[in-house]
Amino acid sequence: MIGKNQIQNKLNTLIFILSSLFLTSCSTSGYVSSGYNYSMEEIQRAIQDNLPLGLESAANNGRTFYSKIFYKDQAKKEPIFLVMKITILEDRRPYSLDIAVNKVSGKERRSPDAFLNGETFVGQDSLAKRASNAIANQLAKRRKDKNFFDDFRPF
């Protein structure tokens, strides 16, 4: 015969497992901003221009960009070394950007390796929003100076 406490324990365990699955399925790797209705080349240029300390490396497909290792000062504490990774999502317009910032050790030399070995930075959303706003502002400024033939491809 199953006791009342055993049923309650099993029910609590089931609720915990289901809520854990729900919360992990909703999590993202970083800050996602969407609605970039610009050409891929314009977005790539804007990302390269707005990465902290510039571009360290880019993936072969031209959709993932890593910043150089930069640091954030803290009052009365050691600086935190960080790497920003920006990935262009979607296969056609409007594109979305996934912006993630990882905390890395100062010993790493290459940003992609440091990013993979790093841990998620707690203040990544504010840095990601700042980068997203800078990219959006640069794209909006370029759109004003654009000619029809700059983005026209007949074939």
Secondary structure, 3 states (H helix, E strand, C coil): CCCHHHHHHHHHHHHHHHHHHHHHHHCCCCEEEEEECCCHHHHHHHHHHHCCCCEEEECCCCCEEEECCEEEEECCEEEEEEEEEEEEECCCCCEEEEEEEEEECCCCCCHHHHHHHCEECCCHHHHHHHHHHHHHHHHHHHHHCCCHHHCCCCC
